[in-house]
Amino acid sequence: MKLKLYSRVGTREYWIIDWQQQTIEIYRRSQARLELVFTLYAEDELTSPLFSDFKFKVADIF
């Protein structure tokens, strides 16, 4: 799975977008691995500590 590969190479944040469930899973680095920190739904807003001015309504993706 890509998540394991990205975790091994030091990726700091990883998103899995599920268009059928209309959710976004947010994984962030915790020490040596990526861990699930949020599952976002249509009514939520996506932000990232990696991009200070980034805000996106999840509903706009679907």
PDB file of N, CA, C and O in Angstrom:
ATOM      1  N   MET A   1       0.830  -1.175   0.000  1.00  0.00           N
ATOM      2  CA  MET A   1       0.000   0.000   0.000  1.00  0.00           C
ATOM      3  C   MET A   1       0.882   1.248   0.000  1.00  0.00           C
ATOM      4  O   MET A   1       1.942   1.268   0.625  1.00  0.00           O
ATOM      5  N   LYS A   2       0.442   2.268  -0.694  1.00  0.00           N
ATOM      6  CA  LYS A   2       1.222   3.497  -0.795  1.00  0.00           C
ATOM      7  C   LYS A   2       1.483   4.137   0.558  1.00  0.00           C
ATOM      8  O   LYS A   2       2.546   4.718   0.775  1.00  0.00           O
ATOM      9  N   LEU A   3       0.528   4.038   1.466  1.00  0.00           N
ATOM     10  CA  LEU A   3       0.698   4.646   2.785  1.00  0.00           C
ATOM     11  C   LEU A   3       1.970   4.143   3.464  1.00  0.00           C
ATOM     12  O   LEU A   3       2.716   4.937   4.037  1.00  0.00           O
ATOM     13  N   LYS A   4       2.224   2.856   3.408  1.00  0.00           N
ATOM     14  CA  LYS A   4       3.422   2.289   4.035  1.00  0.00           C
ATOM     15  C   LYS A   4       4.687   2.809   3.357  1.00  0.00           C
ATOM     16  O   LYS A   4       5.665   3.141   4.027  1.00  0.00           O
ATOM     17  N   LEU A   5       4.665   2.878   2.040  1.00  0.00           N
ATOM     18  CA  LEU A   5       5.813   3.394   1.296  1.00  0.00           C
ATOM     19  C   LEU A   5       6.081   4.843   1.669  1.00  0.00           C
ATOM     20  O   LEU A   5       7.214   5.205   1.984  1.00  0.00           O
ATOM     21  N   TYR A   6       5.050   5.670   1.636  1.00  0.00           N
ATOM     22  CA  TYR A   6       5.216   7.088   1.963  1.00  0.00           C
ATOM     23  C   TYR A   6       5.658   7.272   3.411  1.00  0.00           C
ATOM     24  O   TYR A   6       6.414   8.195   3.715  1.00  0.00           O
ATOM     25  N   SER A   7       5.203   6.421   4.287  1.00  0.00           N
ATOM     26  CA  SER A   7       5.617   6.489   5.682  1.00  0.00           C
ATOM     27  C   SER A   7       7.113   6.203   5.812  1.00  0.00           C
ATOM     28  O   SER A   7       7.815   6.870   6.571  1.00  0.00           O
ATOM     29  N   ARG A   8       7.589   5.215   5.071  1.00  0.00           N
ATOM     30  CA  ARG A   8       9.007   4.846   5.120  1.00  0.00           C
ATOM     31  C   ARG A   8       9.920   5.941   4.599  1.00  0.00           C
ATOM     32  O   ARG A   8      11.038   6.095   5.090  1.00  0.00           O
ATOM     33  N   VAL A   9       9.466   6.703   3.612  1.00  0.00           N
ATOM     34  CA  VAL A   9      10.338   7.710   2.995  1.00  0.00           C
ATOM     35  C   VAL A   9      10.211   9.090   3.638  1.00  0.00           C
ATOM     36  O   VAL A   9      10.818  10.048   3.159  1.00  0.00           O
ATOM     37  N   GLY A  10       9.434   9.207   4.710  1.00  0.00           N
ATOM     38  CA  GLY A  10       9.404  10.446   5.464  1.00  0.00           C
ATOM     39  C   GLY A  10       8.318  11.442   5.111  1.00  0.00           C
ATOM     40  O   GLY A  10       8.387  12.600   5.523  1.00  0.00           O
ATOM     41  N   THR A  11       7.318  11.019   4.358  1.00  0.00           N
ATOM     42  CA  THR A  11       6.203  11.906   4.023  1.00  0.00           C
ATOM     43  C   THR A  11       5.566  12.410   5.315  1.00  0.00           C
ATOM     44  O   THR A  11       5.327  11.636   6.242  1.00  0.00           O
ATOM     45  N   ARG A  12       5.294  13.716   5.370  1.00  0.00           N
ATOM     46  CA  ARG A  12       4.761  14.296   6.609  1.00  0.00           C
ATOM     47  C   ARG A  12       3.244  14.280   6.683  1.00  0.00           C
ATOM     48  O   ARG A  12       2.678  14.292   7.776  1.00  0.00           O
ATOM     49  N   GLU A  13       2.571  14.253   5.522  1.00  0.00           N
ATOM     50  CA  GLU A  13       1.109  14.240   5.521  1.00  0.00           C
ATOM     51  C   GLU A  13       0.629  13.495   4.279  1.00  0.00           C
ATOM     52  O   GLU A  13       1.226  13.598   3.207  1.00  0.00           O
ATOM     53  N   TYR A  14      -0.462  12.742   4.441  1.00  0.00           N
ATOM     54  CA  TYR A  14      -0.989  11.905   3.358  1.00  0.00           C
ATOM     55  C   TYR A  14      -2.501  11.929   3.448  1.00  0.00           C
ATOM     56  O   TYR A  14      -3.065  11.753   4.528  1.00  0.00           O
ATOM     57  N   TRP A  15      -3.159  12.147   2.322  1.00  0.00           N
ATOM     58  CA  TRP A  15      -4.627  12.193   2.286  1.00  0.00           C
ATOM     59  C   TRP A  15      -5.148  11.043   1.443  1.00  0.00           C
ATOM     60  O   TRP A  15      -4.601  10.752   0.380  1.00  0.00           O
ATOM     61  N   ILE A  16      -6.197  10.389   1.910  1.00  0.00           N
ATOM     62  CA  ILE A  16      -6.908   9.387   1.117  1.00  0.00           C
ATOM     63  C   ILE A  16      -8.318   9.912   0.897  1.00  0.00           C
ATOM     64  O   ILE A  16      -9.081  10.093   1.846  1.00  0.00           O
ATOM     65  N   ILE A  17      -8.652  10.154  -0.363  1.00  0.00           N
ATOM     66  CA  ILE A  17      -9.971  10.673  -0.726  1.00  0.00           C
ATOM     67  C   ILE A  17     -10.833   9.516  -1.198  1.00  0.00           C
ATOM     68  O   ILE A  17     -10.489   8.821  -2.155  1.00  0.00           O
ATOM     69  N   ASP A  18     -11.946   9.315  -0.528  1.00  0.00           N
ATOM     70  CA  ASP A  18     -12.892   8.251  -0.873  1.00  0.00           C
ATOM     71  C   ASP A  18     -14.127   8.901  -1.490  1.00  0.00           C
ATOM     72  O   ASP A  18     -14.976   9.430  -0.773  1.00  0.00           O
ATOM     73  N   TRP A  19     -14.225   8.863  -2.801  1.00  0.00           N
ATOM     74  CA  TRP A  19     -15.326   9.558  -3.487  1.00  0.00           C
ATOM     75  C   TRP A  19     -16.664   8.871  -3.249  1.00  0.00           C
ATOM     76  O   TRP A  19     -17.707   9.520  -3.315  1.00  0.00           O
ATOM     77  N   GLN A  20     -16.653   7.561  -2.972  1.00  0.00           N
ATOM     78  CA  GLN A  20     -17.917   6.860  -2.720  1.00  0.00           C
ATOM     79  C   GLN A  20     -18.496   7.218  -1.350  1.00  0.00           C
ATOM     80  O   GLN A  20     -19.697   7.452  -1.219  1.00  0.00           O
ATOM     81  N   GLN A  21     -17.640   7.259  -0.341  1.00  0.00           N
ATOM     82  CA  GLN A  21     -18.088   7.614   1.010  1.00  0.00           C
ATOM     83  C   GLN A  21     -18.092   9.126   1.229  1.00  0.00           C
ATOM     84  O   GLN A  21     -18.644   9.626   2.210  1.00  0.00           O
ATOM     85  N   GLN A  22     -17.469   9.834   0.302  1.00  0.00           N
ATOM     86  CA  GLN A  22     -17.309  11.291   0.380  1.00  0.00           C
ATOM     87  C   GLN A  22     -16.618  11.697   1.682  1.00  0.00           C
ATOM     88  O   GLN A  22     -17.096  12.543   2.438  1.00  0.00           O
ATOM     89  N   THR A  23     -15.475  11.057   1.905  1.00  0.00           N
ATOM     90  CA  THR A  23     -14.653  11.354   3.074  1.00  0.00           C
ATOM     91  C   THR A  23     -13.203  11.555   2.646  1.00  0.00           C
ATOM     92  O   THR A  23     -12.786  11.132   1.567  1.00  0.00           O
ATOM     93  N   ILE A  24     -12.455  12.208   3.517  1.00  0.00           N
ATOM     94  CA  ILE A  24     -11.011  12.351   3.334  1.00  0.00           C
ATOM     95  C   ILE A  24     -10.355  11.930   4.639  1.00  0.00           C
ATOM     96  O   ILE A  24     -10.646  12.487   5.697  1.00  0.00           O
ATOM     97  N   GLU A  25      -9.473  10.949   4.560  1.00  0.00           N
ATOM     98  CA  GLU A  25      -8.703  10.528   5.729  1.00  0.00           C
ATOM     99  C   GLU A  25      -7.381  11.280   5.701  1.00  0.00           C
ATOM    100  O   GLU A  25      -6.698  11.312   4.677  1.00  0.00           O
ATOM    101  N   ILE A  26      -7.023  11.883   6.826  1.00  0.00           N
ATOM    102  CA  ILE A  26      -5.788  12.649   6.937  1.00  0.00           C
ATOM    103  C   ILE A  26      -4.823  11.886   7.841  1.00  0.00           C
ATOM    104  O   ILE A  26      -5.116  11.623   9.008  1.00  0.00           O
ATOM    105  N   TYR A  27      -3.679  11.542   7.284  1.00  0.00           N
ATOM    106  CA  TYR A  27      -2.617  10.873   8.032  1.00  0.00           C
ATOM    107  C   TYR A  27      -1.471  11.864   8.205  1.00  0.00           C
ATOM    108  O   TYR A  27      -1.106  12.568   7.263  1.00  0.00           O
ATOM    109  N   ARG A  28      -0.910  11.918   9.400  1.00  0.00           N
ATOM    110  CA  ARG A  28       0.222  12.803   9.668  1.00  0.00           C
ATOM    111  C   ARG A  28       1.315  12.024  10.390  1.00  0.00           C
ATOM    112  O   ARG A  28       1.059  11.043  11.088  1.00  0.00           O
ATOM    113  N   ARG A  29       2.533  12.496  10.195  1.00  0.00           N
ATOM    114  CA  ARG A  29       3.688  11.834  10.791  1.00  0.00           C
ATOM    115  C   ARG A  29       3.643  11.972  12.305  1.00  0.00           C
ATOM    116  O   ARG A  29       3.462  13.058  12.856  1.00  0.00           O
ATOM    117  N   SER A  30       3.812  10.841  12.944  1.00  0.00           N
ATOM    118  CA  SER A  30       3.960  10.782  14.394  1.00  0.00           C
ATOM    119  C   SER A  30       5.192   9.935  14.650  1.00  0.00           C
ATOM    120  O   SER A  30       5.140   8.708  14.559  1.00  0.00           O
ATOM    121  N   GLN A  31       6.281  10.577  14.964  1.00  0.00           N
ATOM    122  CA  GLN A  31       7.581   9.945  15.116  1.00  0.00           C
ATOM    123  C   GLN A  31       7.983   9.300  13.794  1.00  0.00           C
ATOM    124  O   GLN A  31       8.276  10.019  12.840  1.00  0.00           O
ATOM    125  N   ALA A  32       8.008   7.983  13.702  1.00  0.00           N
ATOM    126  CA  ALA A  32       8.553   7.330  12.508  1.00  0.00           C
ATOM    127  C   ALA A  32       7.504   6.833  11.530  1.00  0.00           C
ATOM    128  O   ALA A  32       7.845   6.142  10.570  1.00  0.00           O
ATOM    129  N   ARG A  33       6.219   7.170  11.748  1.00  0.00           N
ATOM    130  CA  ARG A  33       5.201   6.626  10.844  1.00  0.00           C
ATOM    131  C   ARG A  33       4.029   7.580  10.685  1.00  0.00           C
ATOM    132  O   ARG A  33       3.829   8.493  11.486  1.00  0.00           O
ATOM    133  N   LEU A  34       3.261   7.342   9.631  1.00  0.00           N
ATOM    134  CA  LEU A  34       2.039   8.109   9.397  1.00  0.00           C
ATOM    135  C   LEU A  34       0.890   7.471  10.165  1.00  0.00           C
ATOM    136  O   LEU A  34       0.701   6.255  10.127  1.00  0.00           O
ATOM    137  N   GLU A  35       0.122   8.309  10.865  1.00  0.00           N
ATOM    138  CA  GLU A  35      -1.019   7.812  11.632  1.00  0.00           C
ATOM    139  C   GLU A  35      -2.260   8.609  11.273  1.00  0.00           C
ATOM    140  O   GLU A  35      -2.189   9.811  11.016  1.00  0.00           O
ATOM    141  N   LEU A  36      -3.398   7.930  11.259  1.00  0.00           N
ATOM    142  CA  LEU A  36      -4.672   8.587  10.986  1.00  0.00           C
ATOM    143  C   LEU A  36      -4.985   9.562  12.116  1.00  0.00           C
ATOM    144  O   LEU A  36      -5.021   9.183  13.287  1.00  0.00           O
ATOM    145  N   VAL A  37      -5.213  10.838  11.748  1.00  0.00           N
ATOM    146  CA  VAL A  37      -5.542  11.840  12.764  1.00  0.00           C
ATOM    147  C   VAL A  37      -6.953  12.392  12.605  1.00  0.00           C
ATOM    148  O   VAL A  37      -7.557  12.836  13.582  1.00  0.00           O
ATOM    149  N   PHE A  38      -7.487  12.369  11.379  1.00  0.00           N
ATOM    150  CA  PHE A  38      -8.836  12.882  11.126  1.00  0.00           C
ATOM    151  C   PHE A  38      -9.486  12.104   9.996  1.00  0.00           C
ATOM    152  O   PHE A  38      -8.813  11.609   9.092  1.00  0.00           O
ATOM    153  N   THR A  39     -10.794  12.006  10.062  1.00  0.00           N
ATOM    154  CA  THR A  39     -11.606  11.645   8.908  1.00  0.00           C
ATOM    155  C   THR A  39     -12.555  12.811   8.707  1.00  0.00           C
ATOM    156  O   THR A  39     -13.351  13.135   9.588  1.00  0.00           O
ATOM    157  N   LEU A  40     -12.469  13.437   7.548  1.00  0.00           N
ATOM    158  CA  LEU A  40     -13.287  14.611   7.252  1.00  0.00           C
ATOM    159  C   LEU A  40     -14.480  14.220   6.396  1.00  0.00           C
ATOM    160  O   LEU A  40     -14.406  13.317   5.563  1.00  0.00           O
ATOM    161  N   TYR A  41     -15.583  14.927   6.623  1.00  0.00           N
ATOM    162  CA  TYR A  41     -16.833  14.680   5.903  1.00  0.00           C
ATOM    163  C   TYR A  41     -17.226  15.939   5.137  1.00  0.00           C
ATOM    164  O   TYR A  41     -16.582  16.979   5.274  1.00  0.00           O
ATOM    165  N   ALA A  42     -18.275  15.845   4.337  1.00  0.00           N
ATOM    166  CA  ALA A  42     -18.684  16.930   3.443  1.00  0.00           C
ATOM    167  C   ALA A  42     -18.833  18.273   4.150  1.00  0.00           C
ATOM    168  O   ALA A  42     -18.524  19.310   3.564  1.00  0.00           O
ATOM    169  N   GLU A  43     -19.295  18.276   5.382  1.00  0.00           N
ATOM    170  CA  GLU A  43     -19.518  19.542   6.092  1.00  0.00           C
ATOM    171  C   GLU A  43     -18.241  20.128   6.704  1.00  0.00           C
ATOM    172  O   GLU A  43     -18.271  21.220   7.272  1.00  0.00           O
ATOM    173  N   ASP A  44     -17.121  19.406   6.590  1.00  0.00           N
ATOM    174  CA  ASP A  44     -15.859  19.841   7.194  1.00  0.00           C
ATOM    175  C   ASP A  44     -15.031  20.698   6.246  1.00  0.00           C
ATOM    176  O   ASP A  44     -15.316  20.810   5.054  1.00  0.00           O
ATOM    177  N   GLU A  45     -13.997  21.297   6.824  1.00  0.00           N
ATOM    178  CA  GLU A  45     -13.051  22.095   6.046  1.00  0.00           C
ATOM    179  C   GLU A  45     -11.668  21.469   6.188  1.00  0.00           C
ATOM    180  O   GLU A  45     -11.233  21.136   7.290  1.00  0.00           O
ATOM    181  N   LEU A  46     -10.997  21.318   5.074  1.00  0.00           N
ATOM    182  CA  LEU A  46      -9.665  20.727   5.046  1.00  0.00           C
ATOM    183  C   LEU A  46      -8.623  21.826   5.211  1.00  0.00           C
ATOM    184  O   LEU A  46      -8.622  22.806   4.468  1.00  0.00           O
ATOM    185  N   THR A  47      -7.737  21.657   6.189  1.00  0.00           N
ATOM    186  CA  THR A  47      -6.591  22.543   6.385  1.00  0.00           C
ATOM    187  C   THR A  47      -5.361  21.666   6.570  1.00  0.00           C
ATOM    188  O   THR A  47      -5.467  20.455   6.769  1.00  0.00           O
ATOM    189  N   SER A  48      -4.204  22.292   6.501  1.00  0.00           N
ATOM    190  CA  SER A  48      -2.968  21.541   6.679  1.00  0.00           C
ATOM    191  C   SER A  48      -1.927  22.419   7.361  1.00  0.00           C
ATOM    192  O   SER A  48      -1.773  23.583   6.994  1.00  0.00           O
ATOM    193  N   PRO A  49      -1.217  21.887   8.338  1.00  0.00           N
ATOM    194  CA  PRO A  49      -0.135  22.658   8.953  1.00  0.00           C
ATOM    195  C   PRO A  49       1.033  22.884   7.987  1.00  0.00           C
ATOM    196  O   PRO A  49       1.901  23.717   8.246  1.00  0.00           O
ATOM    197  N   LEU A  50       1.053  22.153   6.893  1.00  0.00           N
ATOM    198  CA  LEU A  50       2.128  22.306   5.911  1.00  0.00           C
ATOM    199  C   LEU A  50       1.911  23.495   4.981  1.00  0.00           C
ATOM    200  O   LEU A  50       2.860  23.994   4.375  1.00  0.00           O
ATOM    201  N   PHE A  51       0.658  23.952   4.869  1.00  0.00           N
ATOM    202  CA  PHE A  51       0.305  25.069   3.989  1.00  0.00           C
ATOM    203  C   PHE A  51      -0.510  26.063   4.811  1.00  0.00           C
ATOM    204  O   PHE A  51      -1.709  25.863   5.003  1.00  0.00           O
ATOM    205  N   SER A  52       0.110  27.111   5.290  1.00  0.00           N
ATOM    206  CA  SER A  52      -0.510  27.988   6.281  1.00  0.00           C
ATOM    207  C   SER A  52      -1.817  28.643   5.836  1.00  0.00           C
ATOM    208  O   SER A  52      -2.712  28.818   6.663  1.00  0.00           O
ATOM    209  N   ASP A  53      -1.959  29.008   4.579  1.00  0.00           N
ATOM    210  CA  ASP A  53      -3.175  29.691   4.119  1.00  0.00           C
ATOM    211  C   ASP A  53      -4.152  28.766   3.400  1.00  0.00           C
ATOM    212  O   ASP A  53      -5.118  29.240   2.801  1.00  0.00           O
ATOM    213  N   PHE A  54      -3.923  27.487   3.450  1.00  0.00           N
ATOM    214  CA  PHE A  54      -4.746  26.533   2.717  1.00  0.00           C
ATOM    215  C   PHE A  54      -6.006  26.192   3.502  1.00  0.00           C
ATOM    216  O   PHE A  54      -5.937  25.747   4.647  1.00  0.00           O
ATOM    217  N   LYS A  55      -7.170  26.410   2.864  1.00  0.00           N
ATOM    218  CA  LYS A  55      -8.469  25.999   3.410  1.00  0.00           C
ATOM    219  C   LYS A  55      -9.320  25.538   2.244  1.00  0.00           C
ATOM    220  O   LYS A  55      -9.363  26.190   1.200  1.00  0.00           O
ATOM    221  N   PHE A  56      -9.994  24.421   2.421  1.00  0.00           N
ATOM    222  CA  PHE A  56     -10.792  23.867   1.335  1.00  0.00           C
ATOM    223  C   PHE A  56     -12.018  23.193   1.921  1.00  0.00           C
ATOM    224  O   PHE A  56     -11.903  22.387   2.845  1.00  0.00           O
ATOM    225  N   LYS A  57     -13.177  23.510   1.400  1.00  0.00           N
ATOM    226  CA  LYS A  57     -14.399  22.842   1.842  1.00  0.00           C
ATOM    227  C   LYS A  57     -14.439  21.446   1.229  1.00  0.00           C
ATOM    228  O   LYS A  57     -14.351  21.293   0.011  1.00  0.00           O
ATOM    229  N   VAL A  58     -14.569  20.452   2.061  1.00  0.00           N
ATOM    230  CA  VAL A  58     -14.576  19.067   1.594  1.00  0.00           C
ATOM    231  C   VAL A  58     -15.691  18.851   0.574  1.00  0.00           C
ATOM    232  O   VAL A  58     -15.491  18.140  -0.410  1.00  0.00           O
ATOM    233  N   ALA A  59     -16.840  19.441   0.786  1.00  0.00           N
ATOM    234  CA  ALA A  59     -17.975  19.289  -0.137  1.00  0.00           C
ATOM    235  C   ALA A  59     -17.621  19.736  -1.551  1.00  0.00           C
ATOM    236  O   ALA A  59     -18.180  19.218  -2.517  1.00  0.00           O
ATOM    237  N   ASP A  60     -16.699  20.692  -1.686  1.00  0.00           N
ATOM    238  CA  ASP A  60     -16.311  21.182  -3.015  1.00  0.00           C
ATOM    239  C   ASP A  60     -15.561  20.136  -3.836  1.00  0.00           C
ATOM    240  O   ASP A  60     -15.520  20.223  -5.063  1.00  0.00           O
ATOM    241  N   ILE A  61     -14.976  19.163  -3.175  1.00  0.00           N
ATOM    242  CA  ILE A  61     -14.262  18.098  -3.889  1.00  0.00           C
ATOM    243  C   ILE A  61     -15.249  17.141  -4.549  1.00  0.00           C
ATOM    244  O   ILE A  61     -14.993  16.611  -5.630  1.00  0.00           O
ATOM    245  N   PHE A  62     -16.373  16.932  -3.886  1.00  0.00           N
ATOM    246  CA  PHE A  62     -17.338  15.957  -4.367  1.00  0.00           C
ATOM    247  C   PHE A  62     -18.467  16.631  -5.106  1.00  0.00           C
ATOM    248  O   PHE A  62     -19.380  15.958  -5.585  1.00  0.00           O
TER     249      PHE A  62
END
